[in-house]
Amino acid sequence: MRNVSFSAKKLGTAMALAFGLLAFAPTAQAANPLELNFWLSGPRYDGRLADCEKAMPTIAYQFQEKESSFWNSPLAITGYGRIREAAFRPWQSDNIPRRYCTADVMISDGKLRVVNYSIIEDGGFAGYGQGVEWCVVGLDRNWAYNPACKAARP
């Protein structure tokens, strides 16, 4: 029993010392005028997004890269058509601007499939440039946009 009370005294002393040191810590101060929003203007979304047709080469390249790298598949997009806009900024204007599109794509296996995609302002790598999120219906192997690429639509 003697060791238990000795360690309890040590623990109590250590906690008292820690609380004592925290009592003398400086308090938080408000930001000075130079620190207030200095070069922090925030995002300025203009809503200037590329047309739906401009994203198709990017989608074709990324699809072929994904299929060959992750799924060991020779599938590729060989053609596309009936490209149309599904929605533009479907939510309130404070959100990041997106253009939702859909198109028919011909896959190298001879099947015609639908691709749902969105073009996102400042959605590229590290927020630079426009980004594209896409899903080919029937080939969403990791179910990222399941069911049937519904999550890739507005």
N, C-alpha and C positions, 0 to 999 in steps of 0.2 A: 504494500500500500504506500510505502514511503516514496517510491519512484513516481507513482501516479500523481501525488500531490506536488512533487517537485516539478514535474513537467507541466502541470496545470499552472503553477506559479510562473514558469517561464513563458507559457503561452499568454497568460494575462499581462505580463510585463511587456511582451512584444506587441500585443494589440494596443496597449495604452501608449506605447512609444509611437506606433504608426498613426494612431488618432491624434496624438499631440503634434506630430509633424504636419499632418493635414490641416490642423487648425491654423497654422502659421502660413499656409500657402496663399499666394496672392489671389484676389478675386478676379473673375473674368471682367474684362472691360469692353465697352462698345467699340466698334470700328471707328477709326478717325476718318475725316472726309476723303483722304486719298485712298483708303481701303474700300470705301463704299462704291461698289459697282464700277471700279476702275478697270476698264477694258472688258467688262463682263456684260456686254450688251444683250446677250442671249440670242437665240436663233431668230432669224428674220426669214420666215418662209414666204416665198413669193408665189408659190403655186405654179411655177413654170416647169412643167414636166414634158419629157419627150413624148412623141406620139407612140401609139401601141406598136407600130411597125418597127420602130427603132430598137426595141428590146429583143426581137426575135433572133438575131445573130448571137447575142449574149446567152440567151436561153439554150440555143442549139449547142454552143460550145460547152456550157456548164453541164448540160444533160449528158453529152458524150463523155466528159471528164468524170462525172459521177458514176455513170454506168461502168466505165472501164476500170476506174480506181477502186470503187467500193464494192461493186457487185460482179466484177470480172465478166462483164457482158459486152458483146460487140455492138449493142444497140446504139443508134444515133438518129437524130432528126434529119431526114433527107429533104423535106419540103414543108411549107406551111401556107395556109390560105384562110380565107374568111376571118381575117383579123378584125376585131371590133372592140370598142370600149364598152365595158359593163357599167362603170360608175367613175365619177371624178369627185374626190373629197366627199364621200357619202356621209361623213359624220360632221360634227360642228367644225367651224373654221379654225379653231384653236389647235386642232390635231395636226400631225405631220402630214403634209399633202401627199396623197397617193392617187394614182390612176389605175383602176382595175380593168383588166382586159381579158379577153378569151380568144382563142384561135384553134383551128384544126391543124394538126401536124401529122405528117406521114413519117412513120418510124421505119427503120431499115428492115424490120421483119415483115413489112408489107401491110401493116395495120394502120388505119386512120384513127387517131386519138385526139382528145381535146386537152389543151393546156390552158390552165387558169393562172394568171400572173398579175403582179402589181408592180408599178414603177414608183419608187419612193424617193422623194426629194431628200438630199443629204443622207441617203441610206447606203452609200457605197462604203468601201473600206475606210475605217476611221472617220466616218462622217463626211468624206470627201466625194463629191459627185453623186450621181443618181444610182440607186441600187435597184435590183430586180429580185423579187421572190416569186417562185413559180412552182407549179405542180402539174405533172402529166397524169391525167386520169387513167388508172389501171397500172401505173408504174411507180406508185408511191410506196416503195418497198419497205421503208422504215416507218410508215404510217404517220409521218410528220403532219400531214394535212387531212387525215382521215376524218370521216368516211368519204370516199370518192372525191378527194381534193376540195371538199366543201369549205375548209378553213382558209383556202387560198382565195376565196371569193369575198366580196363585200358583205 
